[in-house]
Amino acid sequence: MSALDLLAAPSSAAAHWPGQERSWAALAEAGLPAALARTREVAVRELFAPARWAAGRAPEGRVRDAGRVAAGLVAVRDAVAGSLAAGRLPVVVGGECTTTVGLVAGARAAGLRPGLVYVDGGVDLRTPADNPTGVADSMALAHVLALPGCDPGLLAAGPARPPLAVDDVVAVGVRAAEPDAATAGRIGLRAIPAGAVAADPEGSAARAAAAVDGPDGFLVHLDVDVVEFLDLPLADVPDHGRGLPLDVVAAVLRLLCAASGFRGLCVTEVNPDHAPDPGEVGRLVAVLTDALG
């Protein structure tokens, strides 16, 4: 079992509002580093000071606060590239969904072209061209795929364009009637919807891993909004009644992280401000520890 680098990227700069910049501190306080260290060697790196959301409109064709968002992705990219080059397992704790752009860019900077399993309630295929709010955490997968209209500053964080092709990606747990579902269909994104995942968590995870695993393995993106908010009230953007049970998501993550091709994980969209008590963060720690142990 390879040593693990726990890489903290505490940011809400690309979010709708503050809160996600506190995710790393909350997970650390709930015991994530110590829990992981019981089963494997763990090194912790805090990549930058918490980048808290700031008000302001996005310039046309750009994401909001593009400079700080891009700087965070560069820090993640460099840390992930170093981790993979050293034969270690990078586990990035965001931060927003955009953090996964840095994870993928780091793998490409290390000379790899991995697949990506995108475990998320949405598909994050908006761009500044069709979302003038400029909120980048709805645009993460669009930038991984370098869709037309993406922000040039965020694309510049990666050494390859596009960082990945659509055939390199499969989305898992996608809810019905997402605003960018039409884009997903138009580009041919493979997806396993939430209903199918709920009916067969292990089978869905196995199919997703097989679909994208190759010589360079695959990465996993986890947005906690894939979990039913009333089951785990941590998502930055709550969605009631459409998410998956926590035990289903735990089973999916456990199988993905146990696969021979697993090369790294990014945990995103945790907003501790939404937790009614600190124990909710501890429940997520237990899921992550079970999967990564």
N, C-alpha and C positions, 0 to 999 in steps of 0.2 A: 504494500500500500504506500503510495507516494506521499511525501511530506506536503503540507497544505499551507498556502499563503492566504491569510485572511486580509483582504485589501479594503479599507474603509474609504468610501467616496461619498461623504455626507453633504448632499446638496438638495435644495429645492429650487434652484435657479431656473430650471426648465419646467417647473410645475405650475399648477393653477393658483397655488397659495402656499404659505409656509407650512412647515411641519416635517417634511421628509429629511431636512438637514439634521434632525434629531434621531433618525432611525439607527445609525450606528451606535450612538451613545446608549440608546435604550436597549439594543440587543447585547451590547457589551455588559451593561449593568445587569441584564437578565442572565448573564453567565455563558454566552455563546463561545467565547475563546476558551474558557476553562473546560466547558463540556466537550468541545472538539478535541482538546488536548488530552483527554482521557484515553483516546483510541489511536491517535496519530500525532506526529510532530507538527506543531503549528507555529507559524511566525505571523505576527500582527503588524500591519503597516497602515498608518493613517496618512492618506495620500495628500490631503490638503485640509485647511481649516474649514469648518462648516460654512457652506455658501448658502445663505438664507435668501429666500425669494425677495425680490424688490419690485415695486410698482413701476409701470412704464409700458408704453406701446411698442410694438415691434415695427421696425422700418419695413417698407414693402419688400417682400421676397425674402425676408429674414425671420429667424425665430427671435423670441423675446430674449433679451440679455445674452445675445449670441456669443459675446466675448468670453463671459464667465462659463457658459455651457461648454464651449469648445475647449477652454483651458482645462476643465475637469476631465473631458474625454481624453485629452492628450496625457494627462497624469495617469489615468486608468490604462491607456494604451501602453505606456512605457513600463508600468508596473507589471502588467499581464505578460508582455513580451519577455521581460526579465525572468518572471516566474516560470514560464513555459520553457525558456532556453535552459533553465537550471534543472529541468525535469521535475518541477513541482506542480501542484494543482492550484490554480488561482480560483479563489472564491471571493467575488467582489460584492460588497454590501453597499448599495446605493441608499438614497438617491432615487432618481427618476428612471423611467424606462430607457431614456437616452443613454444611461450608463452602459447598457449592453452594446451600444455602438463602440464604446471604448474597449470592451471585452473582445469584440470581433476584430477591431483594428489591431489590438495587441497580438492576437493569434496570427494575423496576416503579417505583422511586423516581425514575428518570430519565424516566418517562412512557411507557415501552415495555411491550409485552406480547409477549415473544418466545416461540418454541417452545423445547423442551429435548430434546436427544438425550442419553440417559442411558446411557453406555457403562460397563457394570458387570457383574460376574459375578452379582450379586444385584439385587433391586429395592428394597430398603430401605424396606419398607412396614410395618415394625413400629411400634407406638406404646407409650407407657407403659401403656396399658390392657391390652395383650396381651403385653408384655415387661417384667415387673416388675424386671428387672435395671437398667432405666433407661439402658442403654448407647445413646447417641443416634446413633452412627454406623450403626446398623441402622435408623434412622428418618428418614433425610434426605428421601427422596422422599415419605414420608407427610406431612412438614411442608410440602413444596412444594405438595402437594395439599390440605393442611389437613384430613386425614381425622379423623373423630371419635376422641377420646381423645388427640389430640396435646397437647404441652406448651404452655400459654398463653404462657409467657415466650418460647419460641422463635418462636411465631406472631407475637408482638408486634414482632419484628424487621422484619417486612414491612409495607409501606404498604397492601397489599391482601390480602383473605382470601376465597377461597384465593389464594395468589400465582399459581398456574396451575391450569387445569382439566385433567382427565385427557386430553382431546383435544389438549392442547398438548404432550404428552409421548410419546416413543417410547423404549423400552428396547432396547439393543443388546448382544448377547453374553451373555444371561442363561443361566445353567447350569440343567440339569434339577434338579428336586426341591429347590428353594429353600424355606425354611420359610414364606415369605410368598407363595408362588405362588398359593395359594387367594385371597388378598386381591387379587392382580393380576387374576385371572380375574373375581372378583366386581365389581370396579370398571371392568372393560373396558380395562385398560391394554394398549396395543399394544406388542408385543415381537417382536424378531427373535432367536431362540435362537442359542446358541453354535454349534451344528452348521451352521445356515444361513449364519452369518457366516464360518465356516471355509471353507465351500464356495464362497462368492462375496463376498469382503471389500468390493470396490469397489461391487458391486451393492447389497449390504446398506446400506452407508453412503449411497449415493445415494437409496435408498428411504426411509431414515430422515430424511434432510435434506428430501426432498420432502414427507414426511408432516407436518412441523412448521414448515416455512418459510412465513413470511407477511410482511406489511408491515413488521414489526419484526424480521425475521430470526429466528435461533435461537442458543441457547447450547449448549455441550457440557460435559458432566460426564464426567470420566475417573477411574475407580477402577482402580488398577493390579492389583487382584485379578482383573480380567478376563483378565490374562495368566497362562498356566500358570506356577505358582511355580517349577518346576524349570527353566523357560526364563529367567525374570527373578525372582530371589528377593528381592523388595522389598515384597510385599504385607504389610499389617499383620496380616491373618488369612490365613495360608497355606492353599491348597487344592490338593492334589496330584492331577493326572491329569484335571482337568475344564476347565482354562482354555484359552485360545486361544494359539497361537504368537505370539511377539512381532512377527514380520513381518506377521502378519495384522492385529493391532491397529494397527501402524504404518500400514498401508495404509488402514484405516478412518479413522484420525485425520487422515491426509494429505488425504483427499478431503473430509472434513467441514470442515477448516480452510481449504481452498481454495475452498469454495463461496461464492457471492456474498452469501448471507444470514448467514454466520458473524459473530457479534457478541461472542463471549467464550468463555473456557475456564476450567474449574476442574480442577486436578490434585489427586487425593486419595489417601489411604491408603498413602503411601510411608513405610515404616519402615526407616531405614538400619541399624538393629540387626540386621536379618535378612540383610543382604548379606554373603556370605562375604569379599568384598574390595570396595574403593571403586570398582573398575571397573564393577560392576553399576549404580551410580548414573550413571556416565558413559554407559552404554548407553541409559538412559532419557533423558538429556540429548540424545543424538543423535536419538532418535525425536521428541522435542518440537521440536528445532531444525529437523528436516526438515519437520515438519508446519507450523510457524509461519513458517518462512522463505519 
